[in-house]
Amino acid sequence: MTDCRNPLDQPIGFPLPDWKPPPRPPRTAMTGRYCRVEPLDPERHAAELYEANARDSSGRAWTYLFAGPFDTLDAYREWMESTCLGDDPLFHAIVDLDTGRAAGVASYMRIDVKNGVIEVGNINYSPLLQRKRAATEAMYLMMKRAFELGYRRYEWKCDVLNAPSRAAAQRLGFSYEGVFRQAVVYKGRSRDTAWYAMIDGEWPELDRAFTRWLAPDNFDADGKQRLPLSGLTAPILKQRG
């Protein structure tokens, strides 16, 4: 990074002469080869998502989320209608194009247009979506929209004890930035929060990595990947953790 200094010879951040705050993410669908990421609609998505989440009979997927698990469809839909229809967080359903059914959710959140920072969070993939190409493509479509809108920084945060989430962040190309101790109280317990992020200067390389991984020829006749995404994103990471 260029060493920038003011007239007092103090080091300062690099200038942004053409900086303009980006717009807020629109409420429109993002469609890829394997999935469609669309604004969450309880009328259209609640029953499909509840059914998909019911495949996780242990409820493990809810441990590190702020809400859930839900015992009934009515309770799930009530939570969705009271929590998931605002502009921040901006919730999306992830529709698997193989089935045409919603199988996961994710949201844009902590949308800071003044500074060009946006976070992806509230991610809950049902067993019907986990480990599928659609699951990875959904994350790619969301980060792609954020950077194309002009955001400079795209964040991922999770409970420091949530090892699968931390591994997923690094696989997807988010660099580790540290831990905020006792940052959150949820479900009656304390949370130390691990921070990860990618920035606009890294996006062209990440875009190429995802494009290469998602290409049909990266998978054999049985659907097994030829090149792992982690191998493509690892050289881009600034720090692991």
KEKETI-932797 format. One line per 10 residues: number of its first residue (from 0); for each residue x, y, z of N, C-alpha, C, CB. Coordinates in steps of 0.001 Angstrom, whole numbers, always signed. Glycine has a CB too. Layout:
BEGIN
NUM) X/Y/Z/X/Y/Z/X/Y/Z/X/Y/Z | ...;
This chain:
BEGIN
0) +836/-1185/+0/+0/+0/+0/+881/+1248/+0/-951/-2/+1216 | +486/+2249/-750/+1255/+3483/-848/+1350/+4172/+507/+627/+4424/-1877 | +2527/+4682/+817/+2748/+5424/+2054/+2279/+6851/+1836/+4249/+5383/+2489 | +1105/+7188/+2398/+545/+8534/+2236/+792/+9339/+3511/-983/+8471/+1910 | +1159/+10592/+3313/+1424/+11469/+4453/+798/+12828/+4219/+2934/+11613/+4698 | +403/+13461/+5321/-148/+14813/+5224/+984/+15833/+5315/-1202/+15065/+6339 | +681/+17142/+5198/+1739/+18157/+5260/+2530/+18174/+6556/+1147/+19493/+5052 | +1995/+17527/+7611/+2710/+17433/+8880/+3592/+16188/+8941/+1722/+17426/+10038 | +3683/+15474/+7818/+4475/+14253/+7693/+3928/+13124/+8571/+5928/+14534/+8056 | +2621/+13151/+8809/+1973/+12074/+9544/+1421/+11054/+8542/+837/+12629/+10464;
10) +1552/+9762/+8826/+978/+8758/+7920/-544/+8801/+7964/+1479/+7347/+8285 | -1170/+8759/+6803/-2634/+8789/+6707/-3086/+7773/+5659/-3146/+10223/+6344 | -4379/+7473/+5660/-4945/+6535/+4699/-4896/+7087/+3281/-6376/+6199/+5075 | -4945/+6154/+2314/-4847/+6596/+920/-6110/+7361/+524/-4628/+5385/-25 | -5969/+8339/-361/-7096/+9204/-726/-8124/+8470/-1584/-6592/+10438/-1470 | -9348/+8970/-1517/-10455/+8420/-2313/-11141/+9576/-3040/-11483/+7633/-1406 | -10500/+10164/-4020/-11045/+11364/-4664/-12357/+11131/-5397/-10045/+11911/-5626 | -12610/+9910/-5839/-13823/+9637/-6613/-14854/+8845/-5822/-13471/+8886/-7875 | -14671/+8762/-4508/-15559/+7943/-3691/-16985/+8499/-3675/-15019/+7849/-2266 | -17938/+7611/-3914/-19351/+7926/-3783/-20020/+6779/-3021/-20019/+8149/-5188;
20) -20797/+7077/-1995/-21477/+6002/-1269/-22343/+5170/-2216/-22340/+6582/-133 | -22323/+3859/-2057/-23127/+3003/-2931/-24598/+3039/-2543/-22612/+1566/-2887 | -25474/+2614/-3426/-26893/+2491/-3059/-27122/+1290/-2170/-27769/+2384/-4308 | -28260/+1255/-1532/-28636/+87/-754/-28956/-1068/-1705/-29847/+402/+167 | -28750/-2288/-1279/-29060/-3418/-2159/-30527/-3417/-2558/-28707/-4742/-1477 | -30826/-3661/-3813/-32222/-3673/-4252/-32934/-4952/-3845/-32301/-3500/-5757 | -34239/-4882/-3810/-35037/-6072/-3520/-35365/-6797/-4827/-36343/-5693/-2758 | -34340/-7312/-5447/-34505/-8049/-6684/-33727/-9355/-6584/-34034/-7211/-7901 | -34135/-10327/-7390/-33512/-11647/-7340/-32147/-11645/-8002/-34405/-12678/-8002 | -31290/-12548/-7547/-29990/-12822/-8151/-30016/-14277/-8611/-28798/-12548/-7138;
30) -29825/-14495/-9885/-29963/-15841/-10432/-28641/-16322/-11005/-31052/-15880/-11508 | -28255/-17520/-10616/-27045/-18136/-11125/-27353/-19402/-11893/-26090/-18434/-9995 | -26358/-20243/-12019/-26517/-21519/-12732/-27219/-22561/-11862/-25149/-22053/-13181 | -27033/-22482/-10535/-27521/-23522/-9643/-28571/-23044/-8642/-26376/-24111/-8905 | -28674/-21741/-8444/-29616/-21234/-7451/-30148/-19870/-7850/-28956/-21157/-6079 | -31195/-19479/-7153/-31735/-18117/-7241/-31843/-17579/-5826/-33135/-18085/-7973 | -31314/-16396/-5599/-31359/-15745/-4292/-32362/-14604/-4406/-29932/-15226/-3838 | -33459/-14711/-3682/-34550/-13759/-3872/-35048/-13238/-2527/-35705/-14409/-4651 | -35601/-12021/-2511/-36091/-11459/-1250/-37059/-12414/-564/-36774/-10108/-1496 | -36881/-12553/+730/-37675/-13496/+1505/-39137/-13063/+1557/-37111/-13630/+2922;
40) -40024/-14012/+1297/-41462/-13770/+1306/-42110/-14901/+2104/-42047/-13686/-159 | -42633/-14606/+3295/-43214/-15674/+4110/-44285/-16471/+3376/-43800/-15093/+5366 | -45088/-15807/+2580/-46159/-16496/+1870/-45601/-17552/+916/-47014/-15490/+1100 | -44498/-17225/+271/-43916/-18125/-723/-42915/-19112/-130/-43244/-17322/-1798 | -42192/-18685/+897/-41022/-19446/+1321/-41136/-20149/+2670/-39871/-18551/+1362 | -42012/-19670/+3556/-41987/-20171/+4942/-42181/-21679/+5017/-43064/-19482/+5767 | -43181/-22204/+4337/-43469/-23631/+4443/-42334/-24477/+3866/-44777/-23958/+3729 | -41792/-24053/+2731/-40694/-24810/+2127/-39465/-24806/+3018/-40343/-24238/+757 | -39156/-23656/+3605/-37992/-23571/+4471/-38192/-24372/+5755/-37692/-22117/+4801 | -39387/-24299/+6303/-39647/-25056/+7531/-39501/-26552/+7270/-41060/-24742/+8079;
50) -40034/-27007/+6161/-39916/-28423/+5805/-38462/-28821/+5583/-40737/-28725/+4551 | -37716/-27947/+4898/-36302/-28250/+4649/-35506/-28277/+5948/-35695/-27222/+3688 | -35766/-27324/+6835/-35047/-27282/+8112/-35406/-28460/+9010/-35343/-25978/+8836 | -36592/-29020/+8827/-37009/-30161/+9639/-36142/-31386/+9376/-38469/-30493/+9367 | -35417/-31392/+8254/-34489/-32502/+7987/-33350/-32521/+8998/-33920/-32398/+6560 | -33107/-31382/+9643/-32101/-31303/+10710/-32797/-31609/+12031/-31406/-29886/+10749 | -33044/-32876/+12288/-33834/-33262/+13454/-33160/-32917/+14777/-34114/-34734/+13409 | -31839/-32786/+14771/-31118/-32455/+16003/-31184/-30971/+16336/-29672/-32883/+15886 | -31447/-30138/+15334/-31464/-28688/+15542/-30095/-28059/+15621/-32205/-28371/+16781 | -29060/-28785/+15201/-27693/-28277/+15307/-27491/-26981/+14530/-26715/-29320/+14814;
60) -28197/-26812/+13437/-27992/-25630/+12602/-28393/-24339/+13304/-28772/-25768/+11318 | -29205/-24441/+14346/-29708/-23249/+15033/-28838/-22808/+16205/-31101/-23502/+15521 | -27873/-23611/+16598/-27128/-23341/+17829/-26513/-21947/+17843/-26040/-24377/+18010 | -25924/-21533/+16756/-25199/-20261/+16731/-25978/-19144/+16050/-23876/-20441/+16036 | -27263/-19367/+15762/-28122/-18323/+15206/-28855/-17606/+16339/-29136/-18921/+14191 | -29335/-16411/+16050/-29962/-15602/+17098/-31358/-16095/+17456/-30032/-14154/+16663 | -31990/-16850/+16575/-33335/-17353/+16833/-33381/-18846/+16526/-34388/-16585/+15990 | -34529/-19458/+16862/-34741/-20860/+16552/-34036/-21790/+17538/-34268/-21148/+15150 | -34333/-23091/+17415/-35232/-23707/+16427/-36701/-23441/+16730/-34993/-25205/+16368 | -37542/-23715/+15751/-38971/-23457/+15860/-39730/-24777/+15833/-39452/-22526/+14723;
70) -40649/-24932/+16789/-41373/-26197/+16930/-42497/-26357/+15917/-41936/-26309/+18319 | -43012/-25223/+15425/-44130/-25288/+14488/-43909/-24332/+13325/-45452/-24964/+15199 | -44582/-24609/+12227/-44542/-23702/+11082/-45090/-22336/+11458/-45335/-24282/+9908 | -46141/-22290/+12268/-46719/-21000/+12673/-45706/-20159/+13429/-47964/-21216/+13539 | -44953/-20791/+14328/-43942/-20051/+15086/-42847/-19546/+14165/-43340/-20931/+16190 | -42435/-20372/+13226/-41392/-19968/+12272/-41876/-18814/+11412/-40978/-21154/+11379 | -43095/-18915/+10939/-43625/-17850/+10087/-43817/-16553/+10883/-44962/-18287/+9454 | -44261/-16670/+12131/-44422/-15475/+12971/-43083/-14770/+13161/-45024/-15850/+14343 | -42016/-15549/+13425/-40682/-14959/+13550/-40272/-14286/+12238/-39645/-16038/+13948 | -40520/-14946/+11137/-40150/-14408/+9832/-40861/-13089/+9567/-40476/-15413/+8726;
80) -42154/-13042/+9858/-42932/-11835/+9583/-42543/-10684/+10503/-44417/-12127/+9725 | -42097/-10996/+11722/-41758/-9928/+12668/-40304/-9475/+12565/-42039/-10390/+14077 | -39448/-10294/+11949/-38005/-10040/+11985/-37367/-9876/+10611/-37324/-11153/+12705 | -37906/-10512/+9600/-37168/-10711/+8348/-37656/-9887/+7173/-37222/-12130/+7974 | -38541/-8911/+7396/-39120/-8191/+6263/-38650/-6747/+6162/-40616/-8218/+6358 | -37684/-6346/+6989/-37172/-4987/+6944/-36068/-4821/+5917/-36669/-4582/+8299 | -35482/-3634/+5909/-34412/-3317/+4957/-33027/-3641/+5487/-34472/-1863/+4587 | -32897/-3794/+6814/-31607/-4134/+7407/-31867/-4807/+8758/-30699/-2859/+7572 | -31733/-6120/+8818/-31217/-7010/+7778/-32192/-7197/+6626/-30881/-8352/+8373 | -31628/-7413/+5446/-32402/-7656/+4235/-32292/-9150/+3921/-31891/-6769/+3027;
90) -33331/-9893/+4317/-33302/-11347/+4207/-33612/-11825/+2790/-34287/-11959/+5181 | -32948/-12915/+2420/-33183/-13567/+1135/-33391/-15059/+1349/-32005/-13316/+165 | -34233/-15628/+513/-34360/-17085/+433/-33461/-17582/-685/-35845/-17518/+192 | -32891/-18751/-482/-32042/-19375/-1495/-32820/-20548/-2087/-30664/-19847/-888 | -33138/-20414/-3359/-33927/-21425/-4059/-32985/-22311/-4868/-34999/-20765/-4981 | -33027/-23589/-4612/-32225/-24562/-5349/-32900/-24795/-6697/-32068/-25907/-4548 | -32211/-24475/-7784/-32826/-24605/-9098/-33021/-26062/-9506/-31986/-23894/-10131 | -32369/-26987/-8837/-32613/-28404/-9117/-34027/-28813/-8724/-31595/-29274/-8380 | -34536/-28190/-7667/-35851/-28566/-7145/-36885/-27463/-7286/-35735/-28954/-5701 | -36431/-26211/-7434/-37342/-25086/-7484/-37884/-24690/-6128/-38467/-25395/-8390;
100) -37280/-25201/-5059/-37781/-24946/-3712/-36744/-24216/-2868/-38177/-26257/-3035 | -37240/-23372/-1954/-36355/-22666/-1034/-35744/-23656/-58/-37115/-21553/-277 | -34425/-23555/+147/-33728/-24501/+1016/-32770/-23823/+1983/-32974/-25497/+184 | -32707/-22498/+1969/-31820/-21785/+2880/-32128/-20306/+2892/-30371/-22011/+2498 | -31540/-19602/+3851/-31695/-18147/+3941/-30336/-17507/+4230/-32728/-17764/+5046 | -30242/-16243/+3869/-29083/-15412/+4200/-29532/-13964/+4078/-27844/-15719/+3259 | -28796/-13066/+4711/-29206/-11663/+4654/-28005/-10743/+4491/-29985/-11285/+5912 | -28263/-9616/+3876/-27374/-8468/+4009/-27731/-7796/+5330/-27508/-7466/+2783 | -26729/-7302/+6047/-27008/-6678/+7338/-25920/-5648/+7681/-27104/-7753/+8448 | -26199/-4837/+8669/-25280/-3762/+9066/-24813/-2998/+7823/-24055/-4339/+9847;
110) -25788/-2578/+7054/-25519/-1924/+5771/-25112/-473/+6034/-26772/-1992/+4829 | -23867/-166/+5780/-23282/+1144/+6069/-22884/+1796/+4744/-22045/+1017/+7031 | -23842/+2493/+4134/-23560/+3067/+2817/-22556/+4212/+2911/-24853/+3560/+2165 | -22544/+4930/+4018/-21614/+6054/+4173/-20166/+5608/+4014/-21806/+6718/+5538 | -19854/+4440/+4554/-18491/+3935/+4507/-18296/+2800/+3509/-18085/+3474/+5864 | -19369/+2395/+2841/-19264/+1335/+1849/-18983/-23/+2441/-18204/+1666/+875 | -19614/-304/+3590/-19402/-1577/+4293/-20734/-2315/+4401/-18783/-1341/+5713 | -20693/-3612/+4167/-21907/-4426/+4261/-21513/-5816/+4746/-22655/-4501/+2881 | -22399/-6436/+5490/-22123/-7757/+6064/-23106/-8777/+5510/-22203/-7716/+7611 | -22667/-10005/+5377/-23569/-11111/+5092/-23725/-11905/+6379/-23036/-12013/+3917;
120) -24960/-12254/+6713/-25180/-12959/+7968/-26531/-13641/+8001/-25058/-12007/+9130 | -26894/-14126/+9180/-28143/-14874/+9365/-28239/-16051/+8387/-29354/-13941/+9184 | -27104/-16661/+8122/-27048/-17739/+7136/-27533/-19039/+7779/-25603/-17906/+6574 | -28521/-19646/+7164/-29026/-20932/+7651/-29316/-21822/+6444/-30314/-20743/+8535 | -28441/-22781/+6233/-28599/-23728/+5138/-29199/-25025/+5673/-27241/-23997/+4439 | -30333/-25419/+5125/-30940/-26688/+5512/-30112/-27845/+4966/-32395/-26778/+5006 | -30347/-29052/+5462/-29631/-30210/+4914/-29832/-30390/+3410/-30073/-31462/+5626 | -30919/-29840/+2855/-31171/-29973/+1425/-30264/-29072/+586/-32621/-29657/+1129 | -29610/-28122/+1230/-28741/-27187/+517/-27270/-27380/+850/-29145/-25770/+832 | -26993/-27889/+2026/-25604/-28011/+2478/-24766/-28841/+1513/-25556/-28633/+3869;
130) -23545/-28370/+1279/-22557/-29062/+460/-22957/-29196/-1013/-22309/-30421/+1030 | -23895/-28362/-1440/-24268/-28353/-2849/-23635/-27141/-3535/-25815/-28335/-3013 | -23493/-27244/-4839/-22959/-26115/-5586/-23807/-24860/-5388/-22874/-26460/-7066 | -25121/-25059/-5260/-26021/-23922/-5054/-25684/-23159/-3782/-27466/-24397/-5001 | -25230/-23861/-2754/-24893/-23214/-1484/-23743/-22235/-1659/-24532/-24261/-426 | -22717/-22661/-2373/-21576/-21779/-2628/-21949/-20665/-3588/-20397/-22573/-3188 | -22699/-21001/-4614/-23073/-19978/-5594/-23905/-18870/-4968/-23841/-20607/-6743 | -24756/-19207/-3995/-25556/-18181/-3325/-24664/-17142/-2665/-26483/-18815/-2283 | -23608/-17592/-1985/-22681/-16659/-1360/-21954/-15827/-2416/-21670/-17416/-489 | -21599/-16460/-3511/-20939/-15733/-4607/-21857/-14653/-5172/-20518/-16708/-5727;
140) -23114/-14978/-5422/-24036/-13999/-5987/-24223/-12803/-5060/-25383/-14650/-6272 | -24260/-13060/-3748/-24461/-11958/-2806/-23242/-11057/-2712/-24801/-12500/-1433 | -22048/-11651/-2678/-20861/-10796/-2618/-20657/-10053/-3936/-19614/-11631/-2284 | -20956/-10717/-5045/-20825/-10091/-6355/-21715/-8849/-6455/-21181/-11095/-7465 | -22956/-8971/-5996/-23845/-7804/-6026/-23282/-6679/-5166/-25259/-8186/-5543 | -22798/-7008/-3981/-22288/-5968/-3086/-21141/-5196/-3725/-21828/-6584/-1766 | -20185/-5907/-4299/-19052/-5207/-4900/-19447/-4471/-6180/-17930/-6191/-5196 | -20345/-5027/-6947/-20778/-4344/-8165/-21583/-3092/-7857/-21600/-5283/-9027 | -22239/-3054/-6696/-22938/-1838/-6272/-21968/-752/-5822/-23909/-2158/-5145 | -20733/-1144/-5493/-19740/-167/-5087/-19310/-247/-3637/-20254/+1170/-5349;
150) -19708/-1309/-2923/-19251/-1456/-1542/-17766/-1797/-1533/-20068/-2548/-798 | -17062/-1275/-536/-15612/-1436/-442/-15215/-2613/+437/-14985/-170/+96 | -16106/-3017/+1309/-15775/-4021/+2322/-16990/-4908/+2548/-15322/-3351/+3657 | -16763/-6220/+2586/-17825/-7209/+2736/-17442/-8102/+3914/-18034/-8052/+1409 | -18284/-8130/+4939/-17910/-8744/+6212/-18659/-10042/+6485/-18158/-7776/+7339 | -18020/-10861/+7313/-18605/-12107/+7831/-18219/-12169/+9304/-18095/-13399/+7026 | -19193/-12353/+10176/-18917/-12461/+11605/-19635/-13686/+12155/-19357/-11174/+12361 | -19032/-14297/+13157/-19653/-15477/+13764/-19128/-15677/+15177/-19388/-16736/+12913 | -19832/-16518/+15918/-19365/-16927/+17237/-17989/-17574/+17084/-20377/-17908/+17918 | -17053/-17172/+17917/-15697/-17710/+17815/-15671/-19226/+18008/-14789/-17042/+18842;
160) -16697/-19778/+18653/-16770/-21213/+18888/-17409/-21976/+17725/-17543/-21478/+20152 | -17913/-21257/+16734/-18586/-21874/+15601/-17556/-22259/+14535/-19654/-20919/+15012 | -16920/-23397/+14740/-15841/-23830/+13844/-16287/-24004/+12396/-15261/-25125/+14341 | -17463/-24579/+12109/-17872/-24704/+10707/-18025/-23354/+10008/-19174/-25463/+10622 | -18557/-22355/+10715/-18716/-21037/+10112/-17369/-20386/+9838/-19553/-20141/+11013 | -16436/-20557/+10749/-15111/-19981/+10558/-14404/-20631/+9364/-14268/-20146/+11834 | -14553/-21936/+9237/-13946/-22630/+8103/-14601/-22196/+6790/-14065/-24156/+8280 | -15922/-22018/+6817/-16634/-21584/+5613/-16179/-20198/+5174/-18146/-21585/+5857 | -15996/-19300/+6135/-15546/-17949/+5796/-14219/-17984/+5056/-15419/-17096/+7057 | -13276/-18767/+5537/-11964/-18826/+4908/-12050/-19498/+3540/-10973/-19573/+5806;
170) -12849/-20550/+3428/-13025/-21213/+2130/-13574/-20229/+1090/-13975/-22429/+2268 | -14478/-19356/+1529/-15109/-18404/+621/-14235/-17192/+323/-16416/-17947/+1196 | -13083/-17085/+967/-12171/-16002/+660/-12181/-14829/+1616/-12460/-15513/-662 | -12822/-14986/+2769/-12811/-13938/+3794/-11545/-14085/+4639/-14094/-14014/+4693 | -10816/-13017/+4789/-9602/-13032/+5606/-9946/-12780/+7074/-8594/-11973/+5102 | -9269/-13486/+7935/-9466/-13353/+9383/-8911/-12022/+9866/-8794/-14520/+10141 | -9671/-11355/+10756/-9250/-10040/+11251/-9184/-9949/+12775/-10188/-8989/+10736 | -9577/-10987/+13478/-9451/-10941/+14931/-10739/-11290/+15645/-8997/-9583/+15361 | -10723/-11124/+16973/-11856/-11487/+17820/-12250/-10296/+18684/-11517/-12712/+18704 | -13541/-10006/+18711/-14109/-9027/+19633/-14653/-9811/+20826/-15239/-8151/+18942;
180) -14034/-9649/+21979/-14408/-10417/+23162/-15695/-9886/+23779/-13281/-10387/+24192 | -16545/-10815/+24232/-17808/-10475/+24885/-18566/-9414/+24100/-17556/-9989/+26310 | -18680/-9645/+22805/-19285/-8641/+21929/-20808/-8730/+21874/-18728/-8781/+20538 | -21346/-9903/+22172/-22779/-10134/+21976/-23314/-10989/+23117/-23052/-10816/+20606 | -24568/-10723/+23492/-25323/-11620/+24360/-26478/-12171/+23543/-25834/-10888/+25655 | -26548/-13487/+23424/-27669/-14093/+22698/-28020/-15441/+23294/-27336/-14246/+21207 | -29313/-15742/+23253/-29826/-16990/+23814/-29330/-17213/+25244/-29417/-18168/+22932 | -29189/-16104/+25984/-28806/-16187/+27381/-27353/-16509/+27635/-29625/-17187/+28038 | -26508/-16325/+26630/-25092/-16636/+26815/-24227/-15579/+26142/-24765/-18032/+26256 | -22957/-15587/+26505/-22004/-14628/+25962/-21410/-15136/+24655/-20893/-14346/+26974;
190) -21084/-14198/+23776/-20435/-14558/+22519/-19223/-13674/+22279/-21419/-14444/+21347 | -18082/-14314/+22067/-16935/-13642/+21464/-17115/-13768/+19952/-15551/-14267/+21953 | -16907/-12676/+19224/-17193/-12668/+17794/-15917/-12650/+16976/-18057/-11472/+17432 | -15787/-13629/+16082/-14674/-13665/+15130/-15059/-12845/+13902/-14315/-15139/+14730 | -14140/-11999/+13464/-14371/-11108/+12332/-13580/-11585/+11119/-13986/-9658/+12692 | -14259/-11546/+9963/-13642/-11859/+8679/-14133/-10822/+7668/-13986/-13328/+8214 | -13346/-10572/+6641/-13775/-9625/+5613/-12992/-9840/+4330/-13603/-8181/+6102 | -13589/-9376/+3247/-12889/-9224/+1971/-13129/-7792/+1516/-13386/-10275/+887 | -12230/-7263/+702/-12346/-5882/+263/-12324/-5803/-1261/-11218/-5032/+861 | -12690/-4630/-1752/-12878/-4479/-3194/-11602/-4755/-3992/-13373/-3085/-3500;
200) -10448/-4451/-3421/-9203/-4714/-4122/-8928/-6193/-4331/-8073/-4104/-3376 | -9551/-7039/-3501/-9394/-8489/-3618/-10458/-9120/-4515/-9444/-9127/-2243 | -11496/-8349/-4800/-12638/-8929/-5495/-12306/-9488/-6886/-13710/-7895/-5621 | -11532/-8814/-7723/-11270/-9411/-9048/-10680/-10813/-8969/-10331/-8524/-9835 | -9739/-11038/-8058/-9162/-12371/-7909/-10187/-13363/-7369/-7948/-12321/-6987 | -10990/-12924/-6404/-12012/-13802/-5845/-13073/-14138/-6890/-12662/-13150/-4620 | -13447/-13162/-7666/-14420/-13375/-8733/-13928/-14460/-9693/-14684/-12059/-9497 | -12675/-14385/-10068/-12112/-15402/-10965/-12082/-16780/-10294/-10690/-14998/-11402 | -11776/-16795/-8998/-11732/-18074/-8285/-13111/-18734/-8259/-11216/-17869/-6850 | -14131/-17958/-7949/-15480/-18510/-7910/-15952/-18929/-9297/-16446/-17496/-7315;
210) -15669/-18119/-10295/-16079/-18449/-11660/-15456/-19770/-12101/-15685/-17323/-12633 | -14201/-19943/-11755/-13522/-21185/-12115/-14115/-22369/-11371/-12029/-21080/-11823 | -14375/-22196/-10075/-14885/-23312/-9283/-16298/-23703/-9704/-14864/-22956/-7802 | -17136/-22714/-10011/-18532/-22977/-10346/-18738/-23490/-11767/-19332/-21733/-10153 | -17712/-23423/-12602/-17833/-23858/-13986/-18214/-25345/-14041/-16511/-23605/-14752 | -19125/-25722/-14930/-19537/-27138/-15011/-18374/-28102/-15188/-20499/-27323/-16153 | -17338/-27681/-15902/-16229/-28608/-16141/-15334/-28801/-14918/-15397/-28115/-17297 | -15655/-28109/-13803/-14925/-28366/-12564/-15512/-29551/-11804/-14934/-27124/-11680 | -16547/-30177/-12355/-17195/-31297/-11677/-17265/-32493/-12626/-18618/-30901/-11184 | -16997/-33665/-12071/-17039/-34856/-12908/-18478/-35347/-13064/-16155/-35965/-12312;
220) -18650/-36485/-13703/-19990/-36999/-13997/-20781/-37304/-12736/-19895/-38246/-14847 | -20091/-37550/-11635/-20757/-37826/-10359/-20952/-36574/-9516/-19964/-38842/-9573 | -20568/-35421/-10072/-20726/-34166/-9347/-19600/-33853/-8387/-21995/-34186/-8601 | -18540/-34637/-8405/-17410/-34395/-7510/-16523/-33303/-8088/-16597/-35692/-7284 | -16122/-32372/-7220/-15288/-31262/-7665/-13902/-31743/-8071/-15177/-30210/-6568 | -13360/-31099/-9094/-11992/-31402/-9516/-10996/-30518/-8755/-11837/-31202/-11049 | -11323/-29240/-8648/-10500/-28293/-7895/-11305/-27784/-6708/-10028/-27109/-8796 | -10783/-27869/-5477/-11514/-27324/-4327/-11463/-25799/-4323/-10936/-27874/-3011 | -12545/-25186/-3896/-12581/-23728/-3830/-11515/-23202/-2872/-13972/-23246/-3395 | -11278/-23898/-1787/-10291/-23437/-806/-8904/-23306/-1425/-10240/-24395/+382;
230) -8600/-24179/-2382/-7306/-24079/-3051/-7198/-22862/-3937/-7052/-25305/-3863 | -8332/-22386/-4429/-8338/-21205/-5296/-8350/-19907/-4495/-9541/-21245/-6226 | -8976/-19930/-3320/-9072/-18704/-2521/-7912/-18543/-1538/-10381/-18690/-1760 | -7256/-19637/-1175/-6190/-19569/-169/-5116/-18537/-491/-5549/-20918/-22 | -4645/-18441/-1743/-3593/-17450/-2026/-4053/-15997/-1860/-3082/-17647/-3433 | -5368/-15793/-1802/-5910/-14426/-1703/-6045/-13989/-248/-7278/-14338/-2402 | -6136/-14948/+664/-6320/-14628/+2069/-5144/-13841/+2626/-6521/-15894/+2870 | -5445/-12832/+3413/-4397/-12034/+4057/-4004/-12593/+5415/-4855/-10596/+4214 | -4913/-13330/+6033/-4634/-13943/+7335/-5615/-15068/+7586/-4710/-12898/+8473 | -5135/-16099/+8246/-5989/-17219/+8628/-6276/-17174/+10130/-5329/-18562/+8243;
240) -7407/-17756/+10485/-7711/-17834/+11906/-9117/-18309/+12155/-7506/-16501/+12557;
